[in-house]
């Protein structure tokens, strides 16, 4: 199957390239236009229905008409001269609010929207007075705009609303400020726009630079990046299309995660092909380059397929998660990696067949033998001092893992950059009002039998909530139209996004509500603090499920691929230690030293999957080569030295490229994104350099052929004869038996 695909692609390369160009560009454009129809921004909506916050959201929608895509904006209105609002000012505020609520707001179309595909968010906003500060320094209005807060079209609509409100209140001699919800999102996007573009350019430049330094070629630097960009867009579009067809919703961060993952992984796969293609062109200078491309693509295709399926299997375990953000991330990444796999077996071989030896122009490395270099020295060190290398590697990883002591999970949303207008308005409000006023904890109570709710029930709940330490004021209950349900807004005295708020809601608030709710009525606690308290419970539950399932599945894959029981144990212990080291280093940098509340709640799970899957991927590459070299006979340590020398360039280059791709996330303004970028980049570097090139080879040198127990690491005489290696002048084997047996050596032969 693999050789059939790669063979067709190298025989008909222009057809394959044309299909990918047309279909890839079309799917990319459609995916970008439709992605905001399948993204979902409400964290409570990702909770399982049995959780309290999810039940509260259900009551809000069914009984009070809450809209899932309604974006709240808090509008601050104050006098320009800084004096307290007078009665006439408050009347003008109410009049302008009514005027804003009566006029339709048209969405300005920009180049980012495609008519007919992009959503038109034109609507009549809902604007109503919320409260006036006790010192009359300002009045607050609540504005609601319906739409996906991550869609650029919705951002254009908000800017139009912002300008209209500013103009209307300005005409009445008042100044305005906007914060919360959509205002935070838009201000944040505007503040990060320049940074994101710069980061994108830096990432592209870094990948190109690495390829230029490695291959000393123009085409080898740009062709992989161009191909991976087309395939990445097509993969993201495929995920969006699958979401539209199946009806599942994506987290807003999923598309950007897919892009980052695929650029790194795709360039890695192309690098594996390029290293082996260059090697074989050196060894077979007279042979037609298309025949060489077909042979190389078939051999490396098995390696790439195993690598991709390992990642797919790891992320497939997220299907067992209860938290929706995890559950949709798994299939999204899996589908994307499968698309990249298809491209690795079709588009990439076709590009090799078309470019041939010109892929490495103007480099002259095809005509001369390379030196062993640092890869050879690393192989000799591991072979001479395996125990020292093993102990040093374990000590390094163990020291980093010590950072996990006292680690805490942070469920904060990251907030808005402090220098934005939305952040300044929020600080002005916080200087006068308690933190929980703009984001209350809401209690919904309903009658079980569908009859009108006894007013004494919400009154009792209000008294109970008022007696809870940490709860400030509790607003009077608001009934729905048929009076079968009531809503109470409790304003906490702490920031609703803080750990203190989550502890308060999860403990005393819910306990007071539970004790004050009589038989025949049901009450649920919702709001930001309640949502993240339940998210914490769901995530903890998922970690206990996904970790062992993923470990068992990857262990099974290792047993099948390596045909050994001992090697999988060594590799799993190694990647487990690497995960602990990466997680500990992240906690050390961000929580213990950086002073942040903790590490982001998604970090352990996502980091585990990436480090284990990608670390296992690199380890399989090295382990298969170790096994092959040992099967040729001779001293085990000589085989280890040769294996490290041959695989080090490919693994090191791939690791640096992938780490650089994730590392660009570290300049993001969102603390959780910075943590994810740092942790994943560090985990990949540790997997590539410490595990794959030092720890695993050192363990193999010490265990010898027992590493491959019960097979004992030797092929049968018949198999060895059939695949006898060709050796170059130095005595190094230059043949292969397929699988992961490809090299990145910088010289002729293998």
C-alpha positions as CSV (number, residue, x, y, z in Angstrom):
1,X,0.0,0.0,0.0
2,X,2.7,2.5,1.0
3,X,4.9,1.6,-2.0
4,X,1.9,1.7,-4.3
5,X,1.2,5.3,-3.3
6,X,4.8,6.5,-3.4
7,X,5.4,4.6,-6.6
8,X,2.5,6.2,-8.4
9,X,3.5,9.7,-7.0
10,X,7.0,9.4,-8.4
11,X,5.8,8.1,-11.8
12,X,3.1,10.8,-12.2
13,X,4.5,13.6,-10.1
14,X,3.0,16.5,-12.0
15,X,-0.5,15.1,-11.6
16,X,-0.1,14.6,-7.9
17,X,1.3,18.1,-7.5
18,X,-1.6,19.6,-9.5
19,X,-4.2,17.8,-7.5
20,X,-2.7,18.9,-4.2
21,X,-2.3,22.5,-5.5
22,X,-6.0,22.7,-6.6
23,X,-7.6,20.7,-3.8
24,X,-5.3,22.0,-1.1
25,X,-5.9,25.7,-1.9
26,X,-9.6,25.2,-2.3
27,X,-10.0,23.3,1.0
28,X,-7.8,25.9,2.7
29,X,-9.9,28.8,1.5
30,X,-13.2,27.1,2.4
31,X,-11.8,26.1,5.9
32,X,-10.7,29.7,6.7
33,X,-14.1,31.0,5.6
34,X,-16.2,28.4,7.5
35,X,-14.1,27.8,10.6
36,X,-16.0,30.3,12.8
37,X,-19.2,28.4,12.1
38,X,-17.9,25.4,14.0
39,X,-16.0,27.0,16.9
40,X,-17.6,27.3,20.3
41,X,-16.4,29.8,22.9
42,X,-18.4,28.9,26.0
43,X,-16.4,26.7,28.4
44,X,-19.6,25.6,30.2
45,X,-20.8,24.1,26.9
46,X,-17.9,21.7,26.9
47,X,-18.8,20.3,30.3
48,X,-20.7,17.0,30.6
49,X,-24.4,17.6,31.3
50,X,-24.3,16.2,34.8
51,X,-22.1,19.0,36.1
52,X,-23.7,21.8,38.1
53,X,-22.5,24.7,35.9
54,X,-23.7,22.9,32.8
55,X,-27.1,22.4,34.3
56,X,-27.2,26.1,35.3
57,X,-26.4,27.0,31.7
58,X,-29.2,24.7,30.5
59,X,-31.8,26.4,32.8
60,X,-30.5,29.9,31.6
61,X,-31.2,29.0,28.0
62,X,-34.5,27.1,28.5
63,X,-36.1,29.3,31.0
64,X,-34.5,32.8,30.6
65,X,-33.7,32.7,26.9
66,X,-30.0,33.1,27.3
67,X,-28.3,32.8,23.9
68,X,-25.2,30.6,23.6
69,X,-23.5,33.1,21.3
70,X,-24.4,36.3,23.1
71,X,-21.3,38.4,23.8
72,X,-21.6,40.8,26.8
73,X,-19.8,44.1,26.8
74,X,-19.8,46.4,29.8
75,X,-20.0,50.1,28.8
76,X,-18.8,52.7,31.3
77,X,-20.3,56.2,31.0
78,X,-18.9,59.1,33.0
79,X,-18.7,62.9,32.8
80,X,-15.8,64.4,30.9
81,X,-14.9,66.7,33.7
82,X,-14.7,63.9,36.3
83,X,-17.5,65.2,38.4
84,X,-20.2,62.9,39.8
85,X,-23.2,62.1,37.6
86,X,-26.2,64.3,38.1
87,X,-29.8,63.3,37.6
88,X,-29.8,64.9,34.2
89,X,-26.7,62.9,33.2
90,X,-28.3,59.6,34.3
91,X,-31.4,60.5,32.2
92,X,-29.1,61.1,29.2
93,X,-27.5,57.8,29.8
94,X,-30.8,56.0,29.7
95,X,-32.0,57.9,26.6
96,X,-28.8,57.0,24.7
97,X,-29.1,53.4,25.8
98,X,-32.6,53.2,24.4
99,X,-31.5,54.9,21.1
100,X,-28.7,52.3,20.7
101,X,-31.1,49.5,21.3
102,X,-33.5,50.8,18.6
103,X,-31.1,51.1,15.7
104,X,-29.8,48.3,13.5
105,X,-26.1,47.9,13.5
106,X,-24.6,46.9,10.1
107,X,-21.4,44.8,10.0
108,X,-18.7,46.4,8.0
109,X,-17.2,43.9,5.5
110,X,-13.5,43.6,5.2
111,X,-11.0,41.6,3.1
112,X,-11.1,38.9,5.7
113,X,-14.8,38.0,5.0
114,X,-16.0,36.2,1.9
115,X,-19.6,37.2,0.9
116,X,-21.8,34.1,0.7
117,X,-19.5,32.1,3.0
118,X,-18.7,34.4,6.0
119,X,-21.5,35.1,8.4
120,X,-23.2,38.5,8.4
121,X,-23.5,39.6,12.0
122,X,-25.6,42.7,11.4
123,X,-28.2,43.0,14.2
124,X,-29.9,45.3,16.7
125,X,-27.8,45.3,19.9
126,X,-29.4,45.0,23.3
127,X,-28.2,47.9,25.6
128,X,-29.6,48.4,29.1
129,X,-28.5,50.3,32.2
130,X,-26.9,48.0,34.8
131,X,-26.0,50.1,37.8
132,X,-24.5,53.4,38.9
133,X,-21.4,53.5,41.1
134,X,-22.1,54.4,44.7
135,X,-20.1,57.6,44.4
136,X,-21.9,58.5,41.1
137,X,-18.5,58.6,39.3
138,X,-19.8,56.5,36.5
139,X,-22.8,54.4,35.2
140,X,-22.5,50.9,33.8
141,X,-24.5,49.6,30.8
142,X,-24.8,46.0,29.7
143,X,-24.6,45.5,25.9
144,X,-25.2,42.2,24.2
145,X,-24.1,41.4,20.6
146,X,-24.8,37.9,19.2
147,X,-22.1,36.1,17.3
148,X,-18.8,34.2,17.5
149,X,-16.4,36.4,19.5
150,X,-13.4,34.9,17.6
151,X,-14.7,35.8,14.1
152,X,-13.1,38.9,12.5
153,X,-16.6,39.8,11.2
154,X,-17.8,40.0,14.8
155,X,-14.8,42.1,15.7
156,X,-15.8,44.5,12.9
157,X,-19.3,44.7,14.3
158,X,-18.0,45.5,17.8
159,X,-15.9,48.3,16.4
160,X,-18.9,49.7,14.7
161,X,-20.9,49.5,18.0
162,X,-18.0,51.1,19.9
163,X,-17.7,54.0,17.5
164,X,-21.5,54.6,17.5
165,X,-21.8,54.5,21.3
166,X,-18.8,56.7,21.7
167,X,-20.3,59.2,19.2
168,X,-23.8,59.2,20.8
169,X,-22.5,59.6,24.4
170,X,-19.9,62.1,23.3
171,X,-22.7,64.2,21.8
172,X,-24.3,64.3,25.2
173,X,-21.1,65.5,26.8
174,X,-20.1,62.1,28.3
175,X,-17.1,59.8,27.9
176,X,-17.2,56.1,27.5
177,X,-15.1,53.0,28.2
178,X,-15.6,49.4,27.1
179,X,-14.5,46.2,28.8
180,X,-15.4,42.6,29.4
181,X,-16.4,39.9,26.9
182,X,-16.1,41.0,23.3
183,X,-14.3,44.2,24.2
184,X,-11.5,42.2,25.8
185,X,-11.2,39.8,22.9
186,X,-11.0,42.6,20.2
187,X,-8.6,44.7,22.2
188,X,-6.4,41.7,22.8
189,X,-6.5,40.7,19.1
190,X,-5.6,44.2,18.1
191,X,-2.7,44.4,20.6
192,X,-1.3,41.0,19.4
193,X,-1.8,41.5,15.7
194,X,1.7,42.9,15.0
195,X,3.4,40.4,17.3
196,X,1.7,37.5,15.6
197,X,2.8,38.6,12.2
198,X,6.3,39.1,13.4
199,X,6.4,35.7,15.1
200,X,5.1,34.0,11.9
201,X,7.9,35.6,9.9
202,X,10.5,34.7,12.4
203,X,9.3,31.1,12.5
204,X,9.4,30.8,8.7
205,X,12.8,32.5,8.6
206,X,14.1,30.1,11.3
207,X,13.0,27.0,9.5
208,X,14.5,28.2,6.2
209,X,17.7,29.1,8.0
210,X,18.0,25.7,9.6
211,X,17.4,23.9,6.2
212,X,19.9,26.2,4.5
213,X,22.6,25.4,7.1
214,X,21.9,21.6,6.9
215,X,21.5,21.2,3.2
216,X,23.2,24.3,1.8
217,X,20.4,24.5,-0.8
218,X,17.8,27.0,-1.9
219,X,15.1,24.5,-2.9
220,X,15.7,22.2,0.1
221,X,15.1,25.3,2.3
222,X,11.8,26.5,0.7
223,X,10.1,23.6,-1.0
224,X,9.3,21.7,2.3
225,X,7.9,24.8,3.9
226,X,5.8,25.6,0.9
227,X,4.4,22.1,0.7
228,X,3.7,21.8,4.4
229,X,1.9,25.2,4.4
230,X,-0.4,24.0,1.6
231,X,-1.0,20.7,3.4
232,X,-1.5,22.3,6.7
233,X,-4.2,24.6,5.3
234,X,-5.9,21.6,3.7
235,X,-5.7,19.6,6.9
236,X,-7.3,22.5,8.9
237,X,-10.0,22.8,6.2
238,X,-10.6,19.0,6.4
239,X,-11.2,19.3,10.1
240,X,-13.6,22.2,9.7
241,X,-15.5,20.2,7.0
242,X,-15.7,17.2,9.2
243,X,-17.0,19.3,12.1
244,X,-19.7,20.8,9.8
245,X,-20.7,17.3,8.6
246,X,-20.7,15.7,12.1
247,X,-22.1,18.6,14.0
248,X,-19.3,18.7,16.7
249,X,-17.9,22.1,17.8
250,X,-14.3,23.1,18.0
251,X,-12.6,25.1,20.7
252,X,-11.3,28.4,19.2
253,X,-7.7,27.4,19.9
254,X,-7.9,24.2,18.0
255,X,-7.3,25.6,14.4
256,X,-4.2,27.5,15.5
257,X,-3.0,24.4,17.4
258,X,-3.4,22.3,14.2
259,X,-1.4,24.8,12.2
260,X,1.5,24.9,14.7
261,X,1.6,21.1,15.0
262,X,1.5,20.4,11.3
263,X,4.2,22.9,10.3
264,X,6.5,21.2,12.7
265,X,5.6,17.6,12.0
266,X,5.3,18.1,8.3
267,X,8.7,19.7,8.0
268,X,10.1,16.8,10.1
269,X,8.7,14.2,7.7
270,X,10.1,16.1,4.7
271,X,13.5,16.3,6.4
272,X,13.5,12.5,6.9
273,X,12.9,12.1,3.2
274,X,15.5,14.7,2.2
275,X,18.2,13.2,4.4
276,X,17.7,9.7,2.9
277,X,17.2,11.1,-0.7
278,X,20.6,12.9,-0.5
279,X,22.3,9.8,0.9
280,X,21.0,7.6,-1.9
281,X,21.9,10.1,-4.6
282,X,25.4,10.0,-3.3
283,X,25.6,6.3,-3.3
284,X,23.9,5.9,-6.7
285,X,25.2,8.8,-8.8
286,X,24.5,7.2,-12.2
287,X,20.9,6.1,-11.4
288,X,17.8,8.0,-12.6
289,X,16.7,10.3,-9.8
290,X,13.0,9.2,-10.2
291,X,14.0,5.6,-9.4
292,X,15.9,6.8,-6.4
293,X,13.0,9.0,-5.3
294,X,10.6,6.0,-5.6
295,X,12.9,3.7,-3.6
296,X,13.6,6.3,-0.9
297,X,9.9,7.3,-0.6
298,X,8.9,3.6,-0.2
299,X,11.5,3.0,2.5
300,X,11.0,6.2,4.5
301,X,7.2,6.0,3.9
302,X,7.1,3.1,6.4
303,X,8.9,5.2,9.0
304,X,6.7,8.2,8.4
305,X,3.5,6.0,8.6
306,X,4.6,4.5,11.9
307,X,5.4,8.0,13.2
308,X,2.1,9.4,12.2
309,X,0.0,6.5,13.5
310,X,1.8,6.8,16.8
311,X,0.7,10.4,17.2
312,X,-2.8,9.5,15.9
313,X,-3.2,6.7,18.4
314,X,-2.0,8.9,21.3
315,X,-4.5,11.7,20.5
316,X,-7.2,9.2,19.9
317,X,-7.2,8.4,23.6
318,X,-8.7,11.9,24.2
319,X,-11.9,10.3,22.9
320,X,-12.3,8.9,26.5
321,X,-12.2,12.4,28.0
322,X,-15.3,13.9,29.5
323,X,-14.3,17.5,29.1
324,X,-15.4,18.7,25.6
325,X,-12.3,20.7,24.8
326,X,-10.1,17.6,25.2
327,X,-12.6,15.4,23.4
328,X,-12.7,17.6,20.2
329,X,-8.9,18.2,20.2
330,X,-8.1,14.5,19.9
331,X,-9.9,13.8,16.6
332,X,-9.0,17.2,15.2
333,X,-5.2,16.5,15.6
334,X,-5.6,12.9,14.5
335,X,-7.4,13.9,11.3
336,X,-4.9,16.6,10.6
337,X,-1.9,14.2,11.1
338,X,-3.6,11.7,8.8
339,X,-3.8,14.3,6.0
340,X,-0.2,15.1,6.5
341,X,0.6,11.4,6.3
342,X,-1.2,11.2,2.9
343,X,0.9,14.2,1.7
344,X,4.1,12.5,3.0
345,X,3.3,9.5,0.8
346,X,2.2,11.4,-2.3
347,X,3.0,15.1,-2.5
348,X,6.5,14.9,-1.0
349,X,7.7,12.0,-3.2
350,X,6.3,13.8,-6.2
351,X,8.3,16.9,-5.4
352,X,11.5,14.8,-5.1
353,X,10.8,13.2,-8.4
354,X,10.3,16.5,-10.1
355,X,13.3,18.3,-8.6
356,X,15.8,15.4,-8.4
357,X,19.3,16.5,-7.9
358,X,18.3,20.1,-8.3
359,X,16.8,19.9,-4.9
360,X,20.2,20.3,-3.4
361,X,21.6,23.0,-5.8
362,X,23.9,24.8,-5.4
363,X,25.4,22.6,-2.7
364,X,28.2,20.2,-3.8
365,X,27.6,17.7,-1.0
366,X,26.2,15.2,-3.4
367,X,29.7,14.8,-4.9
368,X,31.7,14.5,-1.7
369,X,31.7,12.4,1.4
370,X,30.8,14.1,4.7
371,X,32.6,13.9,7.9
372,X,31.4,12.2,11.0
373,X,31.4,15.5,12.9
374,X,29.6,16.0,16.2
375,X,27.2,13.0,15.4
376,X,30.2,10.7,15.2
377,X,31.7,12.1,18.4
378,X,28.4,11.7,20.2
379,X,28.2,8.1,19.1
380,X,31.7,7.4,20.3
381,X,31.0,8.9,23.7
382,X,27.9,6.9,24.2
383,X,29.7,3.7,23.2
384,X,32.7,4.4,25.4
385,X,31.0,5.6,28.5
386,X,27.4,4.3,28.5
387,X,26.9,4.2,32.2
388,X,28.2,7.8,32.7
389,X,25.9,9.0,29.9
390,X,22.9,7.1,31.3
391,X,23.4,8.4,34.8
392,X,24.0,12.0,33.6
393,X,20.9,11.9,31.5
394,X,18.7,10.5,34.3
395,X,20.2,13.0,36.8
396,X,19.4,15.9,34.4
397,X,15.8,14.8,33.9
398,X,15.3,14.0,37.5
399,X,16.5,17.4,38.6
400,X,14.0,19.1,36.2
401,X,11.2,16.7,37.4
402,X,11.7,18.0,41.0
403,X,9.9,21.1,39.9
404,X,6.6,19.2,40.0
405,X,6.7,19.5,43.8
406,X,3.9,21.8,44.9
407,X,2.6,22.4,41.4
408,X,-0.9,23.9,41.1
409,X,-3.4,24.0,38.2
410,X,-4.4,27.4,36.9
411,X,-7.9,27.8,35.4
412,X,-7.7,31.5,34.6
413,X,-8.6,32.7,31.2
414,X,-5.4,34.8,30.9
415,X,-7.1,38.2,30.9
416,X,-6.4,41.2,28.7
417,X,-3.0,42.8,28.1
418,X,-2.7,45.6,30.7
419,X,-2.0,48.3,28.2
420,X,-5.3,48.0,26.3
421,X,-8.3,50.3,26.6
422,X,-10.4,47.4,27.9
423,X,-8.0,46.7,30.7
424,X,-7.9,50.4,31.7
425,X,-11.7,50.5,31.9
426,X,-11.7,47.4,34.0
427,X,-9.2,48.9,36.5
428,X,-11.4,52.0,36.7
429,X,-14.4,49.9,37.6
430,X,-12.5,47.8,40.1
431,X,-11.3,50.9,41.9
432,X,-14.9,51.7,42.9
433,X,-16.9,48.4,42.8
434,X,-16.2,44.9,44.3
435,X,-14.5,42.5,41.9
436,X,-17.5,40.3,41.4
437,X,-20.0,43.0,40.4
438,X,-19.2,42.8,36.6
439,X,-19.2,39.0,36.6
440,X,-21.7,37.6,39.2
441,X,-22.1,34.0,40.3
442,X,-25.7,33.1,39.3
443,X,-28.0,30.7,41.0
444,X,-31.0,29.2,39.1
445,X,-33.8,27.6,41.0
446,X,-36.7,25.7,39.4
447,X,-39.8,23.9,40.6
448,X,-39.6,20.2,40.0
449,X,-43.3,19.7,39.1
450,X,-43.5,22.5,36.6
451,X,-45.8,24.6,38.8
452,X,-45.1,28.2,39.6
453,X,-42.2,28.6,42.0
454,X,-43.0,29.6,45.6
455,X,-41.4,33.1,46.1
456,X,-40.3,31.9,49.5
457,X,-37.8,29.5,47.8
458,X,-35.6,32.2,46.1
459,X,-36.0,34.4,49.1
460,X,-34.6,31.7,51.4
461,X,-31.7,31.2,48.9
462,X,-31.0,34.9,48.9
463,X,-30.7,34.9,52.7
464,X,-28.5,31.8,52.7
465,X,-26.1,33.3,50.1
466,X,-25.9,36.6,51.9
467,X,-24.6,34.8,55.0
468,X,-21.7,33.2,53.1
469,X,-18.3,34.9,53.8
470,X,-16.9,36.1,50.5
471,X,-20.3,36.9,49.0
472,X,-21.1,40.7,48.9
473,X,-24.5,41.7,47.7
474,X,-27.1,39.3,46.4
475,X,-29.6,40.9,43.9
476,X,-33.3,40.4,44.2
477,X,-34.6,37.3,42.4
478,X,-35.7,37.6,38.8
479,X,-38.5,35.2,37.7
480,X,-39.0,33.8,34.2
481,X,-42.2,34.5,32.2
482,X,-44.3,31.7,33.7
483,X,-42.7,32.1,37.2
484,X,-41.5,28.4,37.2
485,X,-37.8,29.5,37.7
486,X,-35.9,32.3,39.3
487,X,-32.4,33.7,39.0
488,X,-30.3,35.2,41.7
489,X,-27.0,37.1,41.0
490,X,-24.5,36.9,43.8
491,X,-21.6,39.4,43.7
492,X,-18.5,37.9,45.2
493,X,-15.9,40.1,47.0
494,X,-13.1,38.4,45.0
495,X,-12.2,38.2,41.4
496,X,-14.4,35.6,39.7
497,X,-11.5,34.2,37.7
498,X,-9.3,33.6,40.8
499,X,-8.6,30.4,42.6
500,X,-10.3,31.9,45.7
501,X,-13.5,32.4,43.8
502,X,-13.5,28.9,42.5
503,X,-12.9,27.5,46.1
504,X,-15.6,29.8,47.4
505,X,-18.2,28.6,44.8
506,X,-17.2,24.9,44.9
507,X,-17.4,24.9,48.7
508,X,-19.4,27.3,50.8
509,X,-21.7,28.8,48.1
510,X,-22.8,25.4,46.7
511,X,-23.2,24.0,50.2
512,X,-25.4,27.0,51.3
513,X,-27.5,26.6,48.1
514,X,-27.9,22.9,48.7
515,X,-29.0,23.3,52.3
516,X,-31.4,26.1,51.6
517,X,-33.2,24.4,48.7
518,X,-36.4,22.7,49.9
519,X,-37.9,19.5,48.6
520,X,-39.7,20.0,45.3
521,X,-37.2,22.5,44.0
522,X,-33.8,22.2,42.3
523,X,-31.0,24.8,42.3
524,X,-27.9,25.1,40.2
525,X,-24.9,27.4,40.6
526,X,-23.4,28.9,37.4
527,X,-21.1,31.8,36.4
528,X,-17.4,32.0,35.6
529,X,-16.2,30.7,39.0
530,X,-18.6,27.8,39.0
531,X,-17.7,26.8,35.4
532,X,-14.0,26.6,36.1
533,X,-14.6,24.8,39.4
534,X,-16.4,22.1,37.5
535,X,-13.8,22.2,34.7
536,X,-11.2,21.5,37.4
537,X,-13.1,18.4,38.5
538,X,-13.6,17.2,34.9
539,X,-9.9,17.7,34.0
540,X,-8.7,15.8,37.1
541,X,-11.0,13.0,36.2
542,X,-9.8,12.9,32.6
543,X,-6.1,12.9,33.6
544,X,-6.7,9.8,35.6
545,X,-8.3,8.1,32.6
546,X,-6.3,9.4,29.6
547,X,-2.9,8.9,31.0
548,X,-3.1,5.1,31.6
549,X,-5.1,4.5,28.4
550,X,-2.5,6.4,26.3
551,X,0.4,4.7,28.0
552,X,-1.2,1.2,27.3
553,X,-1.9,2.0,23.7
554,X,1.6,3.4,23.0
555,X,3.1,0.4,24.8
556,X,1.1,-1.9,22.5
557,X,2.3,0.0,19.4
558,X,5.9,-0.3,20.6
559,X,5.6,-4.0,21.1
560,X,4.3,-4.5,17.6
561,X,6.8,-2.2,15.9
562,X,9.9,-3.3,17.8
563,X,8.9,-7.0,18.2
564,X,10.3,-6.9,21.7
565,X,9.1,-6.8,25.3
566,X,12.2,-5.3,27.0
567,X,12.7,-2.3,24.6
568,X,9.1,-0.9,25.1
569,X,9.7,-0.9,28.9
570,X,12.9,1.1,28.5
571,X,11.4,3.5,26.1
572,X,8.2,4.1,28.2
573,X,10.3,4.7,31.3
574,X,12.4,7.1,29.3
575,X,9.5,9.1,27.9
576,X,7.7,9.1,31.2
577,X,10.8,10.6,32.9
578,X,11.0,13.1,30.0
579,X,7.4,14.1,30.6
580,X,8.0,14.6,34.3
581,X,11.1,16.7,33.6
582,X,9.3,18.9,31.1
583,X,6.3,19.4,33.4
584,X,8.6,20.1,36.3
585,X,10.7,22.6,34.4
586,X,7.5,24.4,33.3
587,X,6.2,24.6,36.9
588,X,9.6,25.8,38.0
589,X,9.8,28.6,35.4
590,X,6.2,29.8,35.5
591,X,4.9,29.1,39.0
592,X,7.9,28.8,41.4
593,X,10.0,31.5,39.7
594,X,7.6,33.4,37.5
595,X,5.1,33.9,40.3
596,X,2.1,32.8,38.2
597,X,-0.9,31.1,40.0
598,X,0.0,27.8,38.5
599,X,0.4,25.9,35.3
600,X,-2.5,26.0,32.9
601,X,-5.0,23.2,33.4
602,X,-4.6,21.8,29.8
603,X,-0.8,21.7,30.0
604,X,-0.4,18.2,31.7
605,X,-2.6,16.4,29.2
606,X,-1.5,18.1,26.0
607,X,2.1,18.0,27.1
608,X,1.9,14.3,28.0
609,X,0.5,13.5,24.6
610,X,3.0,15.5,22.6
611,X,6.1,14.5,24.6
612,X,5.1,10.8,24.8
613,X,4.0,10.6,21.1
614,X,6.8,12.6,19.6
615,X,9.4,11.3,22.0
616,X,8.3,7.7,21.2
617,X,8.5,8.6,17.6
618,X,12.2,9.7,17.7
619,X,13.0,6.8,20.0
620,X,11.5,4.3,17.6
621,X,13.7,5.7,14.8
622,X,16.8,5.3,16.9
623,X,15.8,2.0,18.4
624,X,15.1,0.4,15.0
625,X,18.5,1.6,13.8
626,X,20.2,0.3,16.9
627,X,18.6,-3.1,16.3
628,X,19.6,-3.2,12.7
629,X,23.2,-2.3,13.4
630,X,23.4,-4.9,16.1
631,X,22.0,-7.5,13.7
632,X,25.0,-7.0,11.4
633,X,27.1,-8.6,14.0
634,X,30.2,-7.4,15.8
635,X,30.5,-5.7,19.3
636,X,27.3,-4.1,20.6
637,X,29.0,-0.8,21.5
638,X,30.3,-0.4,17.9
639,X,26.8,-0.9,16.7
640,X,25.5,1.7,19.1
641,X,28.2,4.2,17.9
642,X,27.2,3.7,14.3
643,X,23.5,4.0,15.0
644,X,23.9,7.3,16.8
645,X,26.2,8.6,14.1
646,X,23.7,7.8,11.4
647,X,20.5,9.0,13.1
648,X,21.7,12.0,15.0
649,X,21.6,14.6,12.2
650,X,18.0,13.6,11.2
651,X,16.7,13.5,14.7
652,X,18.5,16.7,15.8
653,X,17.4,18.7,12.8
654,X,13.8,17.5,13.1
655,X,13.7,18.2,16.8
656,X,15.1,21.7,16.4
657,X,12.6,22.5,13.7
658,X,9.6,21.2,15.6
659,X,10.7,22.9,18.8
660,X,11.1,26.2,17.0
661,X,7.6,25.8,15.6
662,X,6.1,25.4,19.1
663,X,8.6,27.9,20.6
664,X,7.0,30.8,18.7
665,X,4.0,30.4,21.0
666,X,6.1,31.8,23.9
667,X,5.8,35.4,22.7
668,X,2.0,35.2,22.9
669,X,0.3,37.6,25.4
670,X,-1.8,34.7,26.8
671,X,0.0,33.1,29.7
672,X,-1.5,29.7,29.0
673,X,-0.3,29.8,25.4
674,X,3.2,30.9,26.5
675,X,3.3,27.9,28.9
676,X,2.3,25.5,26.2
677,X,4.9,26.8,23.8
678,X,7.7,26.7,26.3
679,X,6.8,23.2,27.7
680,X,6.2,21.6,24.3
681,X,9.4,23.0,22.8
682,X,11.5,21.9,25.8
683,X,9.9,18.5,25.8
684,X,10.7,18.0,22.1
685,X,14.3,19.1,22.6
686,X,14.7,16.8,25.6
687,X,13.2,13.9,23.7
688,X,15.4,14.4,20.6
689,X,18.7,15.2,22.2
690,X,18.7,13.6,25.7
691,X,16.4,10.6,25.2
692,X,16.9,9.5,21.6
693,X,20.6,10.3,21.2
694,X,21.9,9.7,24.7
695,X,19.8,7.8,27.2
696,X,18.2,5.1,25.0
697,X,21.5,4.3,23.1
698,X,23.4,4.2,26.5
699,X,20.8,1.8,27.9
700,X,21.1,-0.3,24.8
701,X,24.9,-0.4,25.1
702,X,24.5,-1.6,28.7
703,X,21.8,-4.2,28.0
704,X,23.3,-5.4,24.8
705,X,21.1,-7.8,22.8
706,X,18.9,-8.3,25.8
707,X,17.3,-5.0,24.8
708,X,15.4,-7.0,22.2
709,X,14.3,-9.8,24.4
710,X,12.7,-12.3,23.7
711,X,13.7,-11.9,20.0
712,X,17.3,-11.2,21.1
713,X,17.9,-8.6,18.4
714,X,19.1,-11.0,15.7
715,X,17.5,-11.9,12.4
716,X,17.4,-15.3,11.1
717,X,20.2,-16.3,8.8
718,X,17.9,-16.3,5.8
719,X,16.6,-12.8,6.5
720,X,20.1,-11.5,7.1
721,X,21.3,-13.0,3.8
722,X,18.4,-11.6,1.9
723,X,19.0,-8.1,3.2
724,X,22.8,-8.2,3.5
725,X,24.0,-4.6,3.8
726,X,26.2,-2.9,1.2
727,X,29.2,-1.3,2.9
728,X,31.1,1.8,1.8
729,X,34.8,2.2,2.0
730,X,34.7,3.0,5.7
731,X,32.9,-0.3,6.5
732,X,29.7,1.4,7.5
733,X,26.6,-0.4,6.1
734,X,24.8,1.5,3.4
735,X,21.8,-0.8,2.7
736,X,18.5,-0.9,4.6
737,X,15.8,-3.2,5.5
738,X,13.0,-0.6,5.5
739,X,11.1,0.6,8.5
740,X,12.8,3.3,10.4
741,X,16.1,2.4,8.9
742,X,17.0,5.7,7.2
743,X,19.8,8.0,8.2
744,X,20.8,11.6,8.4
745,X,24.5,11.0,8.1
746,X,26.4,13.7,6.4
747,X,28.4,11.4,4.1
748,X,28.1,8.7,1.5
749,X,26.3,5.5,2.1
750,X,24.4,4.9,5.2
